[in-house]
Amino acid sequence: MTDQIHDEIVDEAPQFTDVTGDDHQATSESAKLQSYRLTRDAQLEALRADVMRLRAELAAIAAGSSRLAALETNVAIETVENKIRRHVIPTVVVAGIVGYLWTAFVRPR
């Protein structure tokens, strides 16, 4: 429910006052209503501030996560490259065997 609709409903709500004409009670109810509106507005502002803060934190987390993923990918690639450089001959032999088996199974019969 939006604030404007809620305010209209509260404004249109019947005021249960004493029919004897006691203005003090009506003033007290008006003060309570005003206090309720101020409290509600303050709570809404606090919630809006929290949402903005959380939005900024989420953006920072997303940026940090993407940097971390890129860093981990680079580390994994460097690790594989280093292993291949250290073991060139076995790597070429294994690649040849995998290529031969791949073509043997994929070739139409």
Biopython code that builds the backbone (N, CA, C, O; Angstrom):
import numpy as np
from Bio.PDB.StructureBuilder import StructureBuilder

atoms = [
    (1, "MET", "N", (0.858, -1.163, 0.000)),
    (1, "MET", "CA", (0.000, 0.000, 0.000)),
    (1, "MET", "C", (0.901, 1.222, 0.000)),
    (1, "MET", "O", (1.863, 1.286, 0.765)),
    (2, "THR", "N", (0.603, 2.174, -0.837)),
    (2, "THR", "CA", (1.440, 3.363, -0.921)),
    (2, "THR", "C", (1.143, 4.305, 0.221)),
    (2, "THR", "O", (0.104, 4.201, 0.873)),
    (3, "ASP", "N", (2.059, 5.227, 0.459)),
    (3, "ASP", "CA", (1.899, 6.183, 1.550)),
    (3, "ASP", "C", (0.679, 7.061, 1.341)),
    (3, "ASP", "O", (-0.057, 7.339, 2.288)),
    (4, "GLN", "N", (0.460, 7.501, 0.108)),
    (4, "GLN", "CA", (-0.655, 8.411, -0.168)),
    (4, "GLN", "C", (-1.983, 7.700, 0.084)),
    (4, "GLN", "O", (-2.881, 8.268, 0.706)),
    (5, "ILE", "N", (-2.113, 6.476, -0.389)),
    (5, "ILE", "CA", (-3.369, 5.736, -0.182)),
    (5, "ILE", "C", (-3.579, 5.505, 1.300)),
    (5, "ILE", "O", (-4.690, 5.660, 1.806)),
    (6, "HIS", "N", (-2.502, 5.131, 2.004)),
    (6, "HIS", "CA", (-2.624, 4.890, 3.440)),
    (6, "HIS", "C", (-3.029, 6.167, 4.170)),
    (6, "HIS", "O", (-3.859, 6.122, 5.078)),
    (7, "ASP", "N", (-2.450, 7.314, 3.780)),
    (7, "ASP", "CA", (-2.819, 8.576, 4.405)),
    (7, "ASP", "C", (-4.282, 8.901, 4.162)),
    (7, "ASP", "O", (-4.970, 9.385, 5.061)),
    (8, "GLU", "N", (-4.762, 8.638, 2.948)),
    (8, "GLU", "CA", (-6.169, 8.907, 2.643)),
    (8, "GLU", "C", (-7.076, 8.020, 3.480)),
    (8, "GLU", "O", (-8.117, 8.469, 3.958)),
    (9, "ILE", "N", (-6.687, 6.762, 3.659)),
    (9, "ILE", "CA", (-7.507, 5.850, 4.463)),
    (9, "ILE", "C", (-7.521, 6.308, 5.911)),
    (9, "ILE", "O", (-8.569, 6.299, 6.557)),
    (10, "VAL", "N", (-6.358, 6.711, 6.426)),
    (10, "VAL", "CA", (-6.293, 7.177, 7.806)),
    (10, "VAL", "C", (-7.103, 8.455, 7.963)),
    (10, "VAL", "O", (-7.782, 8.641, 8.973)),
    (11, "ASP", "N", (-7.034, 9.349, 6.956)),
    (11, "ASP", "CA", (-7.793, 10.597, 7.036)),
    (11, "ASP", "C", (-9.294, 10.349, 6.995)),
    (11, "ASP", "O", (-10.068, 11.055, 7.642)),
    (12, "GLU", "N", (-9.699, 9.335, 6.225)),
    (12, "GLU", "CA", (-11.118, 9.065, 6.091)),
    (12, "GLU", "C", (-11.658, 8.170, 7.202)),
    (12, "GLU", "O", (-12.872, 8.000, 7.316)),
    (13, "ALA", "N", (-10.786, 7.601, 8.016)),
    (13, "ALA", "CA", (-11.222, 6.714, 9.082)),
    (13, "ALA", "C", (-12.072, 7.497, 10.072)),
    (13, "ALA", "O", (-11.774, 8.649, 10.387)),
    (14, "PRO", "N", (-13.128, 6.865, 10.556)),
    (14, "PRO", "CA", (-13.996, 7.583, 11.501)),
    (14, "PRO", "C", (-13.262, 7.846, 12.805)),
    (14, "PRO", "O", (-12.509, 7.003, 13.293)),
    (15, "GLN", "N", (-13.487, 8.996, 13.344)),
    (15, "GLN", "CA", (-12.896, 9.371, 14.622)),
    (15, "GLN", "C", (-13.919, 9.082, 15.708)),
    (15, "GLN", "O", (-15.016, 9.641, 15.712)),
    (16, "PHE", "N", (-13.551, 8.214, 16.615)),
    (16, "PHE", "CA", (-14.445, 7.848, 17.699)),
    (16, "PHE", "C", (-14.180, 8.777, 18.878)),
    (16, "PHE", "O", (-13.285, 8.541, 19.690)),
    (17, "THR", "N", (-14.956, 9.808, 18.949)),
    (17, "THR", "CA", (-14.805, 10.778, 20.032)),
    (17, "THR", "C", (-16.061, 10.772, 20.872)),
    (17, "THR", "O", (-17.112, 10.283, 20.459)),
    (18, "ASP", "N", (-15.930, 11.304, 22.008)),
    (18, "ASP", "CA", (-17.064, 11.418, 22.921)),
    (18, "ASP", "C", (-18.038, 12.444, 22.365)),
    (18, "ASP", "O", (-17.627, 13.536, 21.971)),
    (19, "VAL", "N", (-19.308, 12.112, 22.328)),
    (19, "VAL", "CA", (-20.307, 13.008, 21.758)),
    (19, "VAL", "C", (-20.622, 14.185, 22.667)),
    (19, "VAL", "O", (-21.443, 15.035, 22.322)),
    (20, "THR", "N", (-19.987, 14.240, 23.805)),
    (20, "THR", "CA", (-20.250, 15.345, 24.718)),
    (20, "THR", "C", (-19.527, 16.603, 24.290)),
    (20, "THR", "O", (-19.734, 17.670, 24.868)),
    (21, "GLY", "N", (-18.670, 16.488, 23.269)),
    (21, "GLY", "CA", (-17.987, 17.679, 22.759)),
    (21, "GLY", "C", (-16.666, 17.923, 23.452)),
    (21, "GLY", "O", (-16.224, 19.069, 23.528)),
    (22, "ASP", "N", (-16.030, 16.908, 23.950)),
    (22, "ASP", "CA", (-14.746, 17.054, 24.642)),
    (22, "ASP", "C", (-13.647, 17.289, 23.616)),
    (22, "ASP", "O", (-13.196, 16.357, 22.950)),
    (23, "ASP", "N", (-13.216, 18.558, 23.492)),
    (23, "ASP", "CA", (-12.189, 18.926, 22.516)),
    (23, "ASP", "C", (-10.822, 18.377, 22.902)),
    (23, "ASP", "O", (-9.976, 18.152, 22.036)),
    (24, "HIS", "N", (-10.601, 18.162, 24.186)),
    (24, "HIS", "CA", (-9.297, 17.656, 24.636)),
    (24, "HIS", "C", (-9.035, 16.266, 24.064)),
    (24, "HIS", "O", (-7.919, 15.963, 23.640)),
    (25, "GLN", "N", (-10.066, 15.423, 24.054)),
    (25, "GLN", "CA", (-9.905, 14.061, 23.534)),
    (25, "GLN", "C", (-9.660, 14.102, 22.028)),
    (25, "GLN", "O", (-8.832, 13.344, 21.523)),
    (26, "ALA", "N", (-10.363, 14.970, 21.302)),
    (26, "ALA", "CA", (-10.173, 15.089, 19.862)),
    (26, "ALA", "C", (-8.761, 15.591, 19.558)),
    (26, "ALA", "O", (-8.128, 15.127, 18.610)),
    (27, "THR", "N", (-8.271, 16.530, 20.352)),
    (27, "THR", "CA", (-6.918, 17.039, 20.167)),
    (27, "THR", "C", (-5.900, 15.943, 20.456)),
    (27, "THR", "O", (-4.886, 15.831, 19.769)),
    (28, "SER", "N", (-6.177, 15.138, 21.475)),
    (28, "SER", "CA", (-5.282, 14.035, 21.825)),
    (28, "SER", "C", (-5.219, 13.014, 20.690)),
    (28, "SER", "O", (-4.144, 12.513, 20.360)),
    (29, "GLU", "N", (-6.379, 12.706, 20.093)),
    (29, "GLU", "CA", (-6.402, 11.765, 18.976)),
    (29, "GLU", "C", (-5.677, 12.346, 17.766)),
    (29, "GLU", "O", (-4.987, 11.621, 17.050)),
    (30, "SER", "N", (-5.827, 13.635, 17.536)),
    (30, "SER", "CA", (-5.129, 14.290, 16.432)),
    (30, "SER", "C", (-3.616, 14.252, 16.665)),
    (30, "SER", "O", (-2.847, 14.041, 15.728)),
    (31, "ALA", "N", (-3.200, 14.451, 17.893)),
    (31, "ALA", "CA", (-1.772, 14.388, 18.223)),
    (31, "ALA", "C", (-1.240, 12.966, 18.034)),
    (31, "ALA", "O", (-0.123, 12.769, 17.556)),
    (32, "LYS", "N", (-2.055, 11.983, 18.415)),
    (32, "LYS", "CA", (-1.645, 10.585, 18.228)),
    (32, "LYS", "C", (-1.505, 10.262, 16.746)),
    (32, "LYS", "O", (-0.562, 9.586, 16.335)),
    (33, "LEU", "N", (-2.448, 10.750, 15.950)),
    (33, "LEU", "CA", (-2.397, 10.515, 14.517)),
    (33, "LEU", "C", (-1.173, 11.185, 13.904)),
    (33, "LEU", "O", (-0.498, 10.592, 13.062)),
    (34, "GLN", "N", (-0.884, 12.405, 14.315)),
    (34, "GLN", "CA", (0.290, 13.118, 13.822)),
    (34, "GLN", "C", (1.567, 12.387, 14.250)),
    (34, "GLN", "O", (2.508, 12.263, 13.465)),
    (35, "SER", "N", (1.595, 11.912, 15.475)),
    (35, "SER", "CA", (2.754, 11.169, 15.979)),
    (35, "SER", "C", (2.936, 9.876, 15.191)),
    (35, "SER", "O", (4.060, 9.493, 14.867)),
    (36, "TYR", "N", (1.821, 9.206, 14.883)),
    (36, "TYR", "CA", (1.881, 7.976, 14.089)),
    (36, "TYR", "C", (2.469, 8.258, 12.709)),
    (36, "TYR", "O", (3.319, 7.511, 12.225)),
    (37, "ARG", "N", (2.013, 9.341, 12.079)),
    (37, "ARG", "CA", (2.518, 9.685, 10.746)),
    (37, "ARG", "C", (4.014, 10.006, 10.781)),
    (37, "ARG", "O", (4.763, 9.587, 9.898)),
    (38, "LEU", "N", (4.441, 10.743, 11.793)),
    (38, "LEU", "CA", (5.857, 11.082, 11.916)),
    (38, "LEU", "C", (6.693, 9.831, 12.151)),
    (38, "LEU", "O", (7.766, 9.678, 11.568)),
    (39, "THR", "N", (6.207, 8.945, 12.998)),
    (39, "THR", "CA", (6.927, 7.704, 13.275)),
    (39, "THR", "C", (7.001, 6.860, 12.010)),
    (39, "THR", "O", (8.057, 6.313, 11.691)),
    (40, "ARG", "N", (5.905, 6.749, 11.297)),
    (40, "ARG", "CA", (5.878, 5.959, 10.071)),
    (40, "ARG", "C", (6.808, 6.547, 9.014)),
    (40, "ARG", "O", (7.525, 5.812, 8.334)),
    (41, "ASP", "N", (6.795, 7.866, 8.879)),
    (41, "ASP", "CA", (7.680, 8.518, 7.912)),
    (41, "ASP", "C", (9.147, 8.310, 8.276)),
    (41, "ASP", "O", (9.982, 8.092, 7.398)),
    (42, "ALA", "N", (9.459, 8.377, 9.562)),
    (42, "ALA", "CA", (10.830, 8.152, 10.006)),
    (42, "ALA", "C", (11.257, 6.714, 9.717)),
    (42, "ALA", "O", (12.389, 6.473, 9.297)),
    (43, "GLN", "N", (10.354, 5.758, 9.941)),
    (43, "GLN", "CA", (10.668, 4.361, 9.658)),
    (43, "GLN", "C", (10.877, 4.148, 8.157)),
    (43, "GLN", "O", (11.781, 3.416, 7.752)),
    (44, "LEU", "N", (10.046, 4.784, 7.338)),
    (44, "LEU", "CA", (10.211, 4.657, 5.889)),
    (44, "LEU", "C", (11.544, 5.243, 5.439)),
    (44, "LEU", "O", (12.222, 4.657, 4.595)),
    (45, "GLU", "N", (11.922, 6.371, 5.982)),
    (45, "GLU", "CA", (13.211, 6.971, 5.632)),
    (45, "GLU", "C", (14.359, 6.066, 6.058)),
    (45, "GLU", "O", (15.342, 5.927, 5.330)),
    (46, "ALA", "N", (14.244, 5.450, 7.233)),
    (46, "ALA", "CA", (15.290, 4.534, 7.691)),
    (46, "ALA", "C", (15.381, 3.321, 6.763)),
    (46, "ALA", "O", (16.478, 2.861, 6.448)),
    (47, "LEU", "N", (14.235, 2.808, 6.329)),
    (47, "LEU", "CA", (14.234, 1.672, 5.407)),
    (47, "LEU", "C", (14.834, 2.060, 4.062)),
    (47, "LEU", "O", (15.595, 1.290, 3.476)),
    (48, "ARG", "N", (14.500, 3.235, 3.573)),
    (48, "ARG", "CA", (15.078, 3.697, 2.311)),
    (48, "ARG", "C", (16.596, 3.824, 2.415)),
    (48, "ARG", "O", (17.325, 3.444, 1.500)),
    (49, "ALA", "N", (17.057, 4.358, 3.531)),
    (49, "ALA", "CA", (18.510, 4.495, 3.730)),
    (49, "ALA", "C", (19.170, 3.113, 3.776)),
    (49, "ALA", "O", (20.248, 2.923, 3.212)),
    (50, "ASP", "N", (18.533, 2.155, 4.441)),
    (50, "ASP", "CA", (19.074, 0.792, 4.498)),
    (50, "ASP", "C", (19.127, 0.164, 3.114)),
    (50, "ASP", "O", (20.105, -0.500, 2.772)),
    (51, "VAL", "N", (18.092, 0.366, 2.322)),
    (51, "VAL", "CA", (18.070, -0.201, 0.972)),
    (51, "VAL", "C", (19.191, 0.396, 0.130)),
    (51, "VAL", "O", (19.867, -0.328, -0.601)),
    (52, "MET", "N", (19.393, 1.687, 0.223)),
    (52, "MET", "CA", (20.467, 2.329, -0.539)),
    (52, "MET", "C", (21.839, 1.811, -0.097)),
    (52, "MET", "O", (22.712, 1.564, -0.928)),
    (53, "ARG", "N", (22.021, 1.651, 1.212)),
    (53, "ARG", "CA", (23.287, 1.139, 1.731)),
    (53, "ARG", "C", (23.510, -0.297, 1.265)),
    (53, "ARG", "O", (24.612, -0.651, 0.846)),
    (54, "LEU", "N", (22.475, -1.119, 1.336)),
    (54, "LEU", "CA", (22.593, -2.507, 0.891)),
    (54, "LEU", "C", (22.858, -2.594, -0.608)),
    (54, "LEU", "O", (23.608, -3.461, -1.056)),
    (55, "ARG", "N", (22.254, -1.711, -1.377)),
    (55, "ARG", "CA", (22.482, -1.682, -2.818)),
    (55, "ARG", "C", (23.951, -1.382, -3.122)),
    (55, "ARG", "O", (24.551, -2.003, -3.999)),
    (56, "ALA", "N", (24.521, -0.426, -2.390)),
    (56, "ALA", "CA", (25.933, -0.084, -2.584)),
    (56, "ALA", "C", (26.836, -1.247, -2.171)),
    (56, "ALA", "O", (27.818, -1.542, -2.852)),
    (57, "GLU", "N", (26.510, -1.898, -1.072)),
    (57, "GLU", "CA", (27.304, -3.049, -0.628)),
    (57, "GLU", "C", (27.212, -4.198, -1.623)),
    (57, "GLU", "O", (28.208, -4.871, -1.890)),
    (58, "LEU", "N", (26.038, -4.424, -2.166)),
    (58, "LEU", "CA", (25.855, -5.498, -3.148)),
    (58, "LEU", "C", (26.666, -5.217, -4.405)),
    (58, "LEU", "O", (27.253, -6.133, -4.981)),
    (59, "ALA", "N", (26.704, -3.979, -4.830)),
    (59, "ALA", "CA", (27.506, -3.622, -6.001)),
    (59, "ALA", "C", (28.988, -3.864, -5.728)),
    (59, "ALA", "O", (29.711, -4.344, -6.601)),
    (60, "ALA", "N", (29.436, -3.535, -4.526)),
    (60, "ALA", "CA", (30.840, -3.759, -4.166)),
    (60, "ALA", "C", (31.151, -5.251, -4.110)),
    (60, "ALA", "O", (32.221, -5.677, -4.545)),
    (61, "ILE", "N", (30.232, -6.040, -3.583)),
    (61, "ILE", "CA", (30.434, -7.489, -3.522)),
    (61, "ILE", "C", (30.492, -8.078, -4.921)),
    (61, "ILE", "O", (31.341, -8.923, -5.206)),
    (62, "ALA", "N", (29.598, -7.638, -5.795)),
    (62, "ALA", "CA", (29.592, -8.147, -7.178)),
    (62, "ALA", "C", (30.899, -7.797, -7.889)),
    (62, "ALA", "O", (31.459, -8.630, -8.602)),
    (63, "ALA", "N", (31.381, -6.584, -7.703)),
    (63, "ALA", "CA", (32.636, -6.180, -8.338)),
    (63, "ALA", "C", (33.794, -7.008, -7.794)),
    (63, "ALA", "O", (34.653, -7.450, -8.557)),
    (64, "GLY", "N", (33.823, -7.218, -6.496)),
    (64, "GLY", "CA", (34.881, -8.014, -5.885)),
    (64, "GLY", "C", (34.820, -9.463, -6.330)),
    (64, "GLY", "O", (35.857, -10.091, -6.545)),
    (65, "SER", "N", (33.617, -9.999, -6.470)),
    (65, "SER", "CA", (33.463, -11.393, -6.906)),
    (65, "SER", "C", (33.948, -11.580, -8.332)),
    (65, "SER", "O", (34.595, -12.581, -8.641)),
    (66, "SER", "N", (33.644, -10.632, -9.201)),
    (66, "SER", "CA", (34.098, -10.770, -10.588)),
    (66, "SER", "C", (35.617, -10.667, -10.677)),
    (66, "SER", "O", (36.242, -11.378, -11.463)),
    (67, "ARG", "N", (36.215, -9.783, -9.875)),
    (67, "ARG", "CA", (37.688, -9.693, -9.866)),
    (67, "ARG", "C", (38.300, -10.974, -9.335)),
    (67, "ARG", "O", (39.314, -11.437, -9.857)),
    (68, "LEU", "N", (37.703, -11.550, -8.312)),
    (68, "LEU", "CA", (38.206, -12.795, -7.737)),
    (68, "LEU", "C", (38.098, -13.936, -8.738)),
    (68, "LEU", "O", (39.031, -14.728, -8.870)),
    (69, "ALA", "N", (36.971, -14.033, -9.447)),
    (69, "ALA", "CA", (36.796, -15.084, -10.447)),
    (69, "ALA", "C", (37.822, -14.944, -11.567)),
    (69, "ALA", "O", (38.390, -15.939, -12.018)),
    (70, "ALA", "N", (38.060, -13.724, -12.015)),
    (70, "ALA", "CA", (39.059, -13.501, -13.065)),
    (70, "ALA", "C", (40.452, -13.872, -12.576)),
    (70, "ALA", "O", (41.229, -14.466, -13.324)),
    (71, "LEU", "N", (40.775, -13.538, -11.351)),
    (71, "LEU", "CA", (42.081, -13.869, -10.786)),
    (71, "LEU", "C", (42.262, -15.379, -10.673)),
    (71, "LEU", "O", (43.318, -15.908, -11.020)),
    (72, "GLU", "N", (41.232, -16.074, -10.190)),
    (72, "GLU", "CA", (41.320, -17.529, -10.065)),
    (72, "GLU", "C", (41.439, -18.200, -11.431)),
    (72, "GLU", "O", (42.151, -19.194, -11.571)),
    (73, "THR", "N", (40.755, -17.671, -12.431)),
    (73, "THR", "CA", (40.863, -18.218, -13.784)),
    (73, "THR", "C", (42.274, -18.042, -14.316)),
    (73, "THR", "O", (42.830, -18.964, -14.913)),
    (74, "ASN", "N", (42.854, -16.879, -14.108)),
    (74, "ASN", "CA", (44.234, -16.639, -14.553)),
    (74, "ASN", "C", (45.216, -17.571, -13.852)),
    (74, "ASN", "O", (46.146, -18.077, -14.480)),
    (75, "VAL", "N", (45.019, -17.798, -12.574)),
    (75, "VAL", "CA", (45.895, -18.702, -11.821)),
    (75, "VAL", "C", (45.774, -20.126, -12.369)),
    (75, "VAL", "O", (46.785, -20.809, -12.533)),
    (76, "ALA", "N", (44.553, -20.579, -12.652)),
    (76, "ALA", "CA", (44.357, -21.927, -13.185)),
    (76, "ALA", "C", (45.015, -22.070, -14.557)),
    (76, "ALA", "O", (45.644, -23.090, -14.837)),
    (77, "ILE", "N", (44.876, -21.061, -15.410)),
    (77, "ILE", "CA", (45.474, -21.111, -16.749)),
    (77, "ILE", "C", (47.005, -21.150, -16.635)),
    (77, "ILE", "O", (47.660, -21.929, -17.327)),
    (78, "GLU", "N", (47.567, -20.316, -15.770)),
    (78, "GLU", "CA", (49.021, -20.309, -15.591)),
    (78, "GLU", "C", (49.522, -21.643, -15.053)),
    (78, "GLU", "O", (50.589, -22.111, -15.451)),
    (79, "THR", "N", (48.761, -22.259, -14.153)),
    (79, "THR", "CA", (49.160, -23.553, -13.596)),
    (79, "THR", "C", (49.205, -24.614, -14.685)),
    (79, "THR", "O", (50.162, -25.383, -14.764)),
    (80, "VAL", "N", (48.176, -24.659, -15.525)),
    (80, "VAL", "CA", (48.137, -25.641, -16.623)),
    (80, "VAL", "C", (49.267, -25.369, -17.604)),
    (80, "VAL", "O", (49.935, -26.304, -18.045)),
    (81, "GLU", "N", (49.492, -24.112, -17.952)),
    (81, "GLU", "CA", (50.580, -23.781, -18.886)),
    (81, "GLU", "C", (51.931, -24.207, -18.322)),
    (81, "GLU", "O", (52.764, -24.743, -19.053)),
    (82, "ASN", "N", (52.154, -23.977, -17.043)),
    (82, "ASN", "CA", (53.424, -24.369, -16.428)),
    (82, "ASN", "C", (53.606, -25.891, -16.430)),
    (82, "ASN", "O", (54.708, -26.383, -16.671)),
    (83, "LYS", "N", (52.532, -26.631, -16.164)),
    (83, "LYS", "CA", (52.622, -28.097, -16.191)),
    (83, "LYS", "C", (52.920, -28.594, -17.603)),
    (83, "LYS", "O", (53.700, -29.527, -17.791)),
    (84, "ILE", "N", (52.292, -27.964, -18.592)),
    (84, "ILE", "CA", (52.540, -28.365, -19.985)),
    (84, "ILE", "C", (53.981, -28.053, -20.363)),
    (84, "ILE", "O", (54.627, -28.867, -21.022)),
    (85, "ARG", "N", (54.501, -26.899, -19.964)),
    (85, "ARG", "CA", (55.885, -26.536, -20.292)),
    (85, "ARG", "C", (56.888, -27.495, -19.649)),
    (85, "ARG", "O", (57.904, -27.830, -20.258)),
    (86, "ARG", "N", (56.608, -27.932, -18.432)),
    (86, "ARG", "CA", (57.517, -28.839, -17.746)),
    (86, "ARG", "C", (57.483, -30.243, -18.338)),
    (86, "ARG", "O", (58.482, -30.961, -18.292)),
    (87, "HIS", "N", (56.336, -30.637, -18.893)),
    (87, "HIS", "CA", (56.167, -32.004, -19.415)),
    (87, "HIS", "C", (55.675, -31.941, -20.860)),
    (87, "HIS", "O", (54.565, -32.386, -21.155)),
    (88, "VAL", "N", (56.483, -31.397, -21.755)),
    (88, "VAL", "CA", (56.075, -31.190, -23.139)),
    (88, "VAL", "C", (55.865, -32.526, -23.870)),
    (88, "VAL", "O", (54.834, -32.725, -24.512)),
    (89, "ILE", "N", (56.829, -33.426, -23.775)),
    (89, "ILE", "CA", (56.760, -34.687, -24.517)),
    (89, "ILE", "C", (55.542, -35.514, -24.076)),
    (89, "ILE", "O", (54.771, -35.925, -24.944)),
    (90, "PRO", "N", (55.327, -35.778, -22.797)),
    (90, "PRO", "CA", (54.142, -36.557, -22.410)),
    (90, "PRO", "C", (52.827, -35.864, -22.809)),
    (90, "PRO", "O", (51.846, -36.531, -23.137)),
    (91, "THR", "N", (52.816, -34.543, -22.778)),
    (91, "THR", "CA", (51.606, -33.807, -23.149)),
    (91, "THR", "C", (51.293, -34.001, -24.625)),
    (91, "THR", "O", (50.133, -34.203, -24.986)),
    (92, "VAL", "N", (52.297, -33.944, -25.479)),
    (92, "VAL", "CA", (52.087, -34.126, -26.918)),
    (92, "VAL", "C", (51.623, -35.555, -27.202)),
    (92, "VAL", "O", (50.736, -35.763, -28.029)),
    (93, "VAL", "N", (52.213, -36.536, -26.525)),
    (93, "VAL", "CA", (51.827, -37.942, -26.718)),
    (93, "VAL", "C", (50.371, -38.147, -26.287)),
    (93, "VAL", "O", (49.594, -38.775, -27.006)),
    (94, "VAL", "N", (50.007, -37.626, -25.129)),
    (94, "VAL", "CA", (48.624, -37.779, -24.637)),
    (94, "VAL", "C", (47.656, -37.070, -25.579)),
    (94, "VAL", "O", (46.583, -37.605, -25.857)),
    (95, "ALA", "N", (47.997, -35.895, -26.074)),
    (95, "ALA", "CA", (47.132, -35.178, -27.005)),
    (95, "ALA", "C", (46.957, -35.977, -28.289)),
    (95, "ALA", "O", (45.856, -36.027, -28.837)),
    (96, "GLY", "N", (48.024, -36.600, -28.778)),
    (96, "GLY", "CA", (47.925, -37.432, -29.984)),
    (96, "GLY", "C", (47.019, -38.623, -29.769)),
    (96, "GLY", "O", (46.203, -38.941, -30.634)),
    (97, "ILE", "N", (47.146, -39.296, -28.623)),
    (97, "ILE", "CA", (46.295, -40.460, -28.325)),
    (97, "ILE", "C", (44.836, -40.032, -28.227)),
    (97, "ILE", "O", (43.959, -40.703, -28.771)),
    (98, "VAL", "N", (44.568, -38.932, -27.545)),
    (98, "VAL", "CA", (43.190, -38.441, -27.416)),
    (98, "VAL", "C", (42.635, -38.079, -28.781)),
    (98, "VAL", "O", (41.475, -38.377, -29.068)),
    (99, "GLY", "N", (43.430, -37.444, -29.630)),
    (99, "GLY", "CA", (42.975, -37.100, -30.980)),
    (99, "GLY", "C", (42.675, -38.340, -31.808)),
    (99, "GLY", "O", (41.676, -38.375, -32.525)),
    (100, "TYR", "N", (43.536, -39.368, -31.718)),
    (100, "TYR", "CA", (43.319, -40.607, -32.459)),
    (100, "TYR", "C", (42.034, -41.292, -32.002)),
    (100, "TYR", "O", (41.224, -41.714, -32.828)),
    (101, "LEU", "N", (41.845, -41.402, -30.675)),
    (101, "LEU", "CA", (40.633, -42.043, -30.147)),
    (101, "LEU", "C", (39.385, -41.239, -30.512)),
    (101, "LEU", "O", (38.342, -41.816, -30.820)),
    (102, "TRP", "N", (39.487, -39.940, -30.479)),
    (102, "TRP", "CA", (38.336, -39.103, -30.824)),
    (102, "TRP", "C", (37.903, -39.337, -32.259)),
    (102, "TRP", "O", (36.716, -39.518, -32.533)),
    (103, "THR", "N", (38.862, -39.335, -33.177)),
    (103, "THR", "CA", (38.503, -39.549, -34.569)),
    (103, "THR", "C", (38.028, -40.973, -34.810)),
    (103, "THR", "O", (37.194, -41.188, -35.689)),
    (104, "ALA", "N", (38.525, -41.950, -34.067)),
    (104, "ALA", "CA", (38.096, -43.342, -34.231)),
    (104, "ALA", "C", (36.627, -43.494, -33.813)),
    (104, "ALA", "O", (35.886, -44.235, -34.458)),
    (105, "PHE", "N", (36.202, -42.823, -32.771)),
    (105, "PHE", "CA", (34.818, -42.964, -32.324)),
    (105, "PHE", "C", (33.842, -42.068, -33.073)),
    (105, "PHE", "O", (32.660, -42.396, -33.174)),
    (106, "VAL", "N", (34.310, -40.955, -33.595)),
    (106, "VAL", "CA", (33.436, -40.007, -34.268)),
    (106, "VAL", "C", (33.285, -40.350, -35.750)),
    (106, "VAL", "O", (32.279, -39.997, -36.365)),
    (107, "ARG", "N", (34.265, -41.028, -36.323)),
    (107, "ARG", "CA", (34.256, -41.357, -37.761)),
    (107, "ARG", "C", (33.016, -42.198, -38.091)),
    (107, "ARG", "O", (32.706, -43.154, -37.379)),
    (108, "PRO", "N", (32.311, -41.843, -39.166)),
    (108, "PRO", "CA", (31.124, -42.628, -39.551)),
    (108, "PRO", "C", (31.557, -44.016, -40.032)),
    (108, "PRO", "O", (32.626, -44.168, -40.623)),
    (109, "ARG", "N", (30.746, -44.993, -39.784)),
    (109, "ARG", "CA", (31.087, -46.369, -40.142)),
    (109, "ARG", "C", (30.344, -46.820, -41.345)),
    (109, "ARG", "O", (30.512, -47.958, -41.784)),
]
sb = StructureBuilder()
sb.init_structure("model")
sb.init_model(0)
sb.init_chain("A")
sb.init_seg("    ")
for serial, (resi, resn, name, xyz) in enumerate(atoms, 1):
    if name == "N":
        sb.init_residue(resn, " ", resi, " ")
    sb.init_atom(name, np.array(xyz, "f"), 0.0, 1.0, " ", f" {name:<3s}", serial, name[0])
structure = sb.get_structure()
